[in-house]
Amino acid sequence: MATTERLGPSRTRRNSNKNILTRIRHGQISGGGLSRGTEALLQERDHQAKWHGIPVMLQRLYDSSHLNSDLSQIHSIIKEVASFLSMEAMSFVTEERRTAQESTSPNTYTFDLFGGVDLLVEILMRPTLTTQTNFPKMSDDLVKDCLSVLYNCCICMEGVTKSLASRDDFVMFLFTLMSNKKTFLQTATLIEDILGVRKEMIQLEGIPNLPSLVQSFNQQQLANFCRILSVTITEPDLGNDDKHTLLAKNAQQKTNLCPSHSEVNQVALLNIPGFIERLCKLATRKVSEASGASSLLLELQDWYTLLDNALVLDTLMQMATEDAEQSSTVYHPLESPDESSLVTSPLRHSLPQSMKIVHEIMYKVEVLYVLCVLLIGRQRNQVHRMLAEFKLIPGLNNLFDKLIWRKQTSTHVLHGQNQNCDCSPEISFKIHFLRLLQSFSDHHENKYLLLNAQELNELSAISLKANIPEVEALVNTDRNLICDGKKGLLTRLLSVMKKEPAESSFRFWQARAVESFLRGSTSYADQVFLLKRGLLEHILFCIIDSGCKSRDVLQSYFDLLGELMKFNIDSFKRFNKYVNTEEKFQTFMTQINSSLVDSNMLVRCIILSLDRFESQMKVIVEVLSECSLLSYMVRVENRLTILFRLVNIINVQTLTQENVSCLNTSLVVLMLARRQSKLSLYLNALREKEYTEKYPGCLLNNFHNLLCFWQRHYLNKDKDSTCLENSSCILFTYWKETVSVLLDSDRTSLCAIASYIDEAYMDLGRDFLEV
């Protein structure tokens, strides 16, 4: 009997909760609401369940929320509810709780459990669901408070965000609210959160009157809108490494013949008149040109709304502290200054300027990201023309010293570029800036816009002195669109690159940006331009003497060094002058051999250069007698060792955009061997290596499978094949011919892989290719 008494109340509690929720839902549908008895029951259970009166408030809100109801009463109730939810949301932000739990947000959980989220959505959207025209209009403050409550719920409960994201009607309705400047910020913040969890990417073309909506935004609103756009123009990361293999990507391309949602959205943006021009103005405007708040208090209030993570707040407060120290004022970074203290403090004047700088940086981060994505999309050439026309590059050049790479007063702990972590605004700004430069220069004639008139003249003089024709892209460069001032953007970048700490993640992006300037058809003048500025010695110092351990940074420097040295005898002479001891040379080779995936592009450039030099006997005799690097690579046994390792570290299943270069480098080795009628020598050496290692057939079968995949991949990829031809100066027809010769099924051919595999070991692993 006692047991029954103990179990009874617990069972009643569970059933009563369920019945209350069911009756509330039924009341919303039928229009009957809750009976007085039920409302009394809610009040009675409120204290025991610690609901803080939220169900009762929701009942009052429901009763007051009909189309012709008193909106002031609705607003009063929503404010009352908001006070219970805002503290929980603030707790999530400050304590960085990313997984919502009922136990950590009891008020938000209760609010959603009793239909609060659905009710607020209904209140917001009700005017759009009726043909009646004489109903009271919701005030901007009421709309803002409704949106703020919904956003707080999204912060605390991921389920709420996903539920709202699944409602296409509500998402499209939110975009209509963005036309109101007073509710824009709250709407944009909620939309960004919702779009981040949607399973399907939203189609920008479906937004009512998108062009006129975007054109109505002021510059501040446009910058915030870019945060939303970043979700709509970028393919989602599936978080599965298998999906990033070339095998998987090729299979996906076969099934997805139509443009992706992100590509369609990019086109929609480019079709908006003046959109790119306004982004360029935002990206290049000076801090002094940005419109400030009318008063300090309003500026601080605006900042409070914009600061959506603790890192940004920390950065701002740290800057304020530094300003305080400079003015001999004690200021605690974790204390929120009130208006009176700011008025009487020396920070009254210094803090707003620090705010404006970071504020502007936060805007530019979003804008640069959108421009970068558009620049690498299918409409690249159109975007390139527009960025050049609207003088994005000279504008960024004018900002470089004062904003982009202004003097740092604090030390940031930088992360590797592949780590998932939050960045301060300044770090994000620099990385996006460098990625934009990389995308802008990569295989495009507009790269010379990164120089000023004097530097362009220097390139012409280098070509004249070497008695070689100027590059056509240089001749065709519109000098009205280039950088002005004493230095161009590329030269400024080189200057800060040399000063960067050894383990800084910026080094990776800096090297990538400079390398993109050299990529494509090799230009002797471009190489000499950079050599004269000490770039080769800087790279060698980083690889040999700096103690750098980051594989990402080292890979970027290997790639840059390869482009700088390719076919350039002056580079090899400079290399030999710097690497002037056996100890330095061994350190350099150890770095190369420690990861061929990272260094194989450099190896390829050395081998290609050696082949070029061998056709110039005077050059090879002179340099080989001095250059340890060329002397090492000229020996066939060293090339064979590299070839064996390259083929052994990849297979069809693990090929990605990052390591497919290993396959192409191995092909370069064999193409040059074929030119010298030594292909059979190399293939036989691979066969002997297999037997020595006691796994006959494995290496050559793996290479055979890789070449079969190579045919499928590159024969349908015009861009990739053009890149191969330009970077190697070997006609793509010769690439195809060599692969065909190697894959010849005739076992009597001394140049076919099949003739070096014993019949018993044929077709090992061939099944993996049929995917």
N, C-alpha and C positions, 0 to 999 in steps of 0.2 A: 504493500500500500504506500509505504514511504517512497518507494522507487517511482510509483506512478505520480506522486505529488511533485517529485523533483523533475520528471520529464515533461509534465504537463505544461508549465509556463513556457519552457523553451520552445515546444512545438507551437504554442499559441503565438509567440513572438514571430516565428518564421512565417506562419500563415497570415498574420495580420499585416506584415510588411508587404507580402505579395498581394493581398486583397486591396490594400490602400493604393498601391501602384496601379493595379488593374482598374480600380474604380476611377482614379484620376484620368487614366488614358481614355476610359469609356466616356467620362464626362466631357473631355475635350472633343471627342468625336460627335457625341449626341447633343452637346450644347447644354446638358443638364447640370453640369458642375457637380459639386459634392453636397450632400445633405448637411443640415446643421449638426446632425448626430455624428457624421463622419468628421466634420471640422472639429467637434469637441474631442473626438477620439484622437485626432492629430495633436491637439494641444495636450491631451493627457499623456500621450506616448512621447511627446517631444523631449521632456527632461530625461527620461530613461534612455532614449536612443541618442541623446546629444545632437539633435537636429538643429538646435539654435533657432527654432521658429521658421526655418526655411520652407517646409511644406505649407505652413499656414500663409506665409507671405506669397508663395506661388499661387495658392488658392485665391487670395485677394487680387493678385495680379491678373489671374484668369478672369475673375468676375469683372475686372475693370478694363479689360482689353478688347472690348467689342469695337466695331468700326467707328461708331460715333461716341465713344467713351471720352471721359475727361482725361486728356493726355497728361495734364500736370499730375494727376493722381498716379497714373502709370509710371511717370518719371520718378516720383517720390518713392515708390515701392522698389523700382530697379536700383535706385541709389542705395536704398537700405540693404538690398541683397548684395550689391557690389562690395559693400564694406566687409562682408564675411569672406568673399572670394579673393579679393585683391591681395590680402596678406599671404594666403597660400601660394598664389602665383609668384609673389615677390620672393618667397622662400625657395621656390624652385629655381628661380634665376640666380639668386645669391649663393645658394648651396649647390648649384649645378646638379640637381637631381634630374636625370634624363629619363628615368623609367617611372611613369606615374603609378602610384599605388593608392588604393582606397585608404589605407591607414595613414598616408602622409597628406592626403587632401580630403578629409571627411566632409567638409562643407561643399566642396565642388562635387564630390561624389553624390551627396544628398541632392544637390541642386539638379544634377543630371538625372538621377534616379527618379525624381518626382516630376520629370518633364520640363524642367526649366529651359534647357537648351532649345528644344523644339518650340516652346512657347515664344522665346525671344525671336527665333527665326520667323515664326508666324506673324509676330507684331511688326517686324521690319518689312516683310514682304506683303502684308495685307493690302496696302494701297494699290499694289500692282495686280491684285487678283480680283478686283471688282471694277465694274463699269460706273459705279457711283462717283460723282465728281464733287459733291458738296461736303465731303467728310473733312474733319479737322486735319491740318497738315502737321506732321511730326516736326518738332524743332530739331535743329542741328545738334544741340546738346543731348537730346534724348537719343538720337541715332548714334552719337559718339559713345554714350554710356552703354547702349545695347551692344555695340561692337566690342567695347572694352571688356564687358563681362564674357562675351563669347571667346575672346582671345585669351582671357585668364583661364577659362575652362580648357581651352586647347593646350595651354602650357602645362596644366596639371594632369590632364587625361588625354592620352594619345587616341583613345577610342572616340572621343568627341571630335577630334580633328579629322579622323578617318570618316566618321559619319557625315560631317559637313562636306568633306571632299567628294563624297559619293553623290551629292545632290547637285546635278548640273544646273538646275534652275537657280539655286541659291548662289552658286559660284558666278554665273553670268549676271545675276542681280547685283552682286557686290561690285562688279566692274562699273555698273551704272552709277553707283555711289561715288566713284572716284571723280566724277565731273564736278562735285561740290568741294571746293577748296577747304571748307571748314571740317569736313569729315574725311578728307583724303588720307591723312596719315594713319588713322585708325583702320580705315578700310584696306589700305595697302599692306599694313602689317598682318592683318588677318588673312588676306588673300595669299600672301607669301607663305604663311604657315600651312594653309590648306593645300596649296598646289604642291608643296614639298612632299606630301604623303599620297597624292592621287596615284592610282594605278595606271591610268591613261593620261597622257599629256593633253592638256587643253589645246584646242585649236583657236588661234588668235583671230582667224577670219570669222569665227562665230560670235565674237564680242560685238554687241550693237554699236555701230558708228565708230569703229576703232580709229580711223584716221582723224576724225574731228575730235575725238576724246584725247588722243595723244597731242594734237596741235593745241588743245586748250590748256595743257599743263604748262606751268612756269618751269624754270630751269631746276629749281629744287625738287618739284614734283617729278619731273622727268628723270632725275637722278635716282629717286626712290623707286620709280616705275621700273628702272633697269634691274633692280633686285628681283622683281617679279619676272621680267623677261628672261633673266638668266636661267630660270627653271624651264622656260618654254622653248628655248632654242638649243638646248644641250641634251644630247642623248643620255638617258639615265644610266648610271653605272650599276650593272647587274650584280656586282660584288662576287662574281664567280670567275676565277682565273681561266677555267676551261672555255668560257665564252669569249675570251680575248685571243685565243689561238687563231692563227690564220686559217686553219682547217675549218673551225667553227664559223669564222667571219665569211669565208667563201660560201659555205653552205647557207648561211643566213641571207647573203646577197642573192642567191639563186631563188630563194622563196619570197624575198621582199623586193620585187621588181619596181614598185612604186616608190616615190620619194618618202622619206620618213616624216613623222609629224614635225620634228624639229626643223627639217629642211623646208617644209611648207611654211612654218612660222617665220623662218628667216626671210623668205620671199615676201611674206605679208608685211614685215617691217620695212623692207627696202622699198616697198611700193607706197609707203606713207611719205608724202611730200615734205621735204625739209628735215626728215628724221636724222639722217646721218650728219647733216650739217650742224644741227643742234648738239648732237653728241660730241662732235669735234670741238665746238665752242666750249662745252662743259669741260672736256678733257684738258683744254689748253688755257682756260681763264685763270687769271691770277687771283690770289686770295683777296687782294684789295678790291677786285671787281665783283666779288660775291656780295649779294645784298645781305646786310646784317639785320638783327632783330631791332625793334624800335626801342627796347630797353633791356637792361641786364637781366631783369627778372624773367621777361618773356624769352630771352635767349636761353637761360638756364632751363626754363620749363620745356622748351622745344628740345633741348638736349636730353632731358630726362625721358622724353617720349622716344627719341631716336636710339638711345643706348640700349641695345637689345642683348648685350652680353657683358659679363663682368670684366672681360679682358679690355674692352673698349673703355669702360669706366676707369679701370686701373691705369690705363695709358694716360687718360685725361688728367686724372688726379696726380699722377707722377709728374706730368709736365707742370701742373700747378705748383707742386712742391718745389720743383727746380726753379720756377719763377720766384717763389717765396724765398728760397735760399739766396738767390741773387739779390733780392731786395732786403735781406736780413730780417725776414719775417718768418716766424714759426707757424707752420700750417700742417695739420695732420691729414694725410691723404684719405683716410677712411671716414673723416668727419664730413658731413654734408653742410656746407656753409649756408646760413640763412641770409636773408636780404640785408639785415642791419649790419652783420659782420662784414659783408662784402662792401658795403658802402663806406665803412670806416677803415677798411684794410687797404694796404698798398696793392693788393691783388685786384682791387676794384678795376684797375686799368689793364693789368697784365694777364689776368685769367681769360677774359673774353678773346684776346688775340690768340692765345694758345688754343682755345676752343675753335675759333674760326679756322685755324690751320688744320686741325684734326678733322673738323667738320668737312672741310673741302676735300681732304684726303679720302674720307669715307665715300663721298660722292664720286670721286674720280675712280676709286676701286671698282665700283659697279659699272661705270661707263666704259672703262678700259676692258673689263671682262666681256661685255657685250660686243664691243668693236673687235676684240680678238677672236671671238667665236665666229662672227660674221666673216672675218678675214680668212679663216681656214675652211669656210663652207663652200658649197657648190658655186656660189655667186662671187667667188673671190676676185675675179678681174673687175667686175662692176664695183665692188667695195673698194678695191685698190684705187681705181680712178677717182672715186669720190673722196677718199682720204687724202689723196694727193691734191685734188682741186681745192679742198677746204683747209689745206696747209696744217694737217695734224702734226707732221714731223717737225717743222720749224717751230710750231707752237710748243711742243713738248721740249724742244731744245732750249727755248727761253725759260722754261720752268725748272730745268734740270738742277742747277746749283741751289736755287732758293727754296725749292719745294720737294722735288723728286728725290734728290740725294743731298739734302741740306745737312749741315753739320749736326751730328748726333751728340746729345748731351748725356745719354745713358746707354748702357750695354744691354742689347737684346740677346736672349738665348734663342738661337736659330735652330730650325729643324730641317731634316732632310726633306727633299721635295716630294717623296712618296708617302710621308707620314700623314695620317689623318689627325689634324689637330687645329685648334683655333689659332689664328694669327692676329697680332695687333694690326691696326689699320695701316701703319707705316710699312710694316713688313709685307702685308698683302699688296699694298700700293706698288712697292718696288718690284715684287715678283710679277704682278700683272703688267707692269710697264715693260719689263724685260721680255716677257712672253709675247707682248705685242710687237716689240722690235724684231724678235725672232721670226714671227709669222710674216711681218711686213717685208723682211729682207729675203726670205727663203725662196730661192729660185725665181726671183722677180726683178725685172729691170729697174723698178722704182727704188731699189736699194740705194742708189746714188743720191737720193734725196736726203740721206743721213749725213751728207757732207756739205760744207760751205763752198763758196766760189774758189777760194784759195786752195782748198784741198782737191777740188776737181781739177784745177790747173796743175796741181802737183802730179796727179795721176796721168794727165796728158804728157807732162814732162818726162815721167818715168818711161812711158811707152816710146816717146821720141828718142830718148837716150839709148834704149835697148833696140831701137830700129825695128819696132813691131807696130802694127796698126792699133789704133785705139779701139777699145771694145765698143760695139755699136750702141749698146745701151747707154754708155757714158756720153757718146756724141749726141744721142737723142734726148738726154735729160733736159727738162725745162728748168732753166735757172731761175725762173720766177717762183718756183715751188721749193727750192732747196733751203737749207738752214742758213741763217745769217749769224753775225757775231764773230768772235775770234776763233771759235771752235765749232765744228759740227757735232752732231749727237753721237756719232761713232767714236770720235776722238775723246769726247767727255767720258763716254763709257769706259774706254781703255784706261783713262786716268784713275777712275775709282776702282776699277778691277784690280789694279796693281796694289792698291792699299787695303784690299779686303783681307780680313783674318783668314788663316789657313783653313779652318774647318767651317767657315761661313757657308750656308746653303746658297747665298747669293752667287757664289762663285760658279755653281752649276749653271744658273740661268744666264749669268754674264757671258760665260764661255759659249753657251748655246746661241746667244744673240749675235756674238761676234762671228761664230762659225757660220751662221746662216748668211752672213754677208759674203763669205767666201764660197759657199756651196754653189753647185751648178757647173757650168763650163769654167775651167780653171783660167783665172786671169793673173798673169805675171805682175801686172801693175798693182792690182789689189794686194797681192802678197807682199810686194816690196814696200808698199805704203805702210803696212802693218809691221813689217820687219824693221823699218826705220824707227818705229816707235817702241822698239824693245820687246815686242810681244813674245817672240820665240824664247828669249832668255827668261822672261817671266814664267812661261809655261814650264820650261825645264826646271826652274827653281821649285815650282810647286810640286812637280812630279818627283824630283830627286832629293831636294834639300829641305822642303818645308815641313816634312813629317806628316803630310796630309794622309789620312786613313780612309776618308769617305770614298767608297767605290763610285758613287754617282758623280762626285766632283772629278775624280780621276778619269772616269769615262769621258766626261765632257772635255777635259783637257787633252786626252788622247785624240779625240775626234777633231778638235780644233788644230792640234799640232799636225795631224795628217793633212788637213786642207791647206795649212800654211806651208808645208814642205813639198807637197806633191809637184813633181816635175821641175822643182826650183833648186838649181844647183847652189845658189847663194844660201838657201836655208840649210842645206847639208853642211856647207862650210861653217856657218854659224853654229850649227849643232856640234860639230867637231871641236870648235873653239871652246864651247862651254863644257862639253863632256870630254875633258882633257886628261882624265886619269882612268885607269882600269877599274878602280873602285866605283867611280861615278857611272861608268858604262854598265857594270854589273848591277848596280842599284836600279838603273833605268830598265835593263832587261828583266830584272826580277819583277818590277812593277808590271811590265808588259805580259810576262808569262804567268803572273798570278791569276789573271782572269782574261782569257782571250775573247770572251764575250764583250768585255769592255774595251779591249785594245785592238780588236781585229781590223777596224777601219784604218787605224794608223799602219798596221802591218800591210794592209792592202795598198795604201798609198806609197809605202816604201818599195814594195815589189814592183808596182807600176812605174815608179820613178826610175828604179834600177833598169827596168826594161827599156825605158826611154833613153837613159844615159848610155846603155850598151850600144845603141845605134850611133852614138857620137864618141868614137874611140878616144879622141883626145881628152874628152871630159872624164870618161870612166877611168882612164889610166891615172889622171891627175887626182881624182877624188878618192878612188879606191885605195890609193897608197896612203891616204890620210884619214878617211872616214871609217871609223870602226863599225858604224851602223850598216853601211853598205857592204863592207867586207864580211860582216856576219851574214847578211841576207843573200849574198851571192853564192854562198855554199849550198849545194843541193841538199845535203843531209839536214841542214837547218830548216829549209823550206819543207822538206818531207815531214819533219817532226811537227811543224806548225800545221801542215795539211792533215796529218793523222789526228791531231787534237781537235781541230775544227770540225771534222766529220764526226768525231766521237762524242762531242758534247751536245749534239742536237739530233732530233728525230722529227718525223712528220707530226707526231702528236704534240710536241712541245714547241713547235715553231710559232713565234710571235713577231710582231713588228720590231721588237727589240733585238731578237737574236737571229733573224733571218739574214742579217748581214754576214754571219759566219758562213752560211751556205754560199753566198755570193763571193766572199773572199776566197773560199776554197775553189770556186769556179774560176776566179781570176788566175790563181796559181796554175790550174790545169790548162786554161786557155793559152797562157804564155808558154807553158811546156809544149803545147800542141804547135804553136808557132815555130818552136825550135826543134820540132820533130822528136820530142822527148816524152810524149804522153805515155807511151808504153812503159817507159822507165819508172814513171811515178806510179802507175797502176800496179805494176809488178811489186814495187816497194810496199804498197798498201797490202797486197796479198801476203807478202813475207811477214809483215808486221802482225797480221791476223794469226798466222801460224805460230809466230813467236809468243804471242800473248795467249795462245791456246783457245781461240774462239774463231775458227775458220768460217768464213762466209758472213759473219755478223756485220763487220765494218762495211764491206762492199755492198751487201744487200741494203744496209741502211742508207748508204750513199745513193744507190740506185732508186730507192723509194723517194728520197729527198729530191732527186732530179725529176722524177715523174711528177711530183707535186709542183716543182718549179715550173714545169711546162704549163700545167693547169693554171697556176697563179699568175704568171707574168705574161703569157700570151694573150690574156684578156685584160691587161691593165696597162693602158697607154702611158699613164703618168709614171708608173714605176719603171717601165722599160726605158722611157726617156731619161729618167734620173740615172739609171744604170749606165746608159750610153754617155751622158754628159760627164759623169763623175770619173769614168774609167778611160774615156777617149777611145773606147773599143766599140765599133759598130754593133748595134744590137743583133744584126743578122749573124755576126760571128758568135755572139753568145748563144743564139738559137742553134747554129750549126754545131757548135761544140757539144751542147747538151744532146743533140740528136745522135752525134757520133758516139758519145759515151753510152747512150741507151740503145744502141744498135743491138738487135737480137742475134746477129750473126756471131757465133762463138769462135769463128776463125779470124775475126777482126782483132788486131792487136791494140786497137784504140777503144774497144768496147768493154765495159765493165763485166759483162756476162762471160767473156772469155777468161776471166781471172777468178771466177767462182766455180769450184768443183760442182758437178751436177748434183751431187748428194746434198749440197747446201744451198741450192737455188731456191729463190722465193721465200727465204726466211723473213718473217714479219710483213709479207706482202698484204696479208689480210687487213692490217691496220690502215692501209692506204684507202681501202674501199669504204669510206665513210660518207 
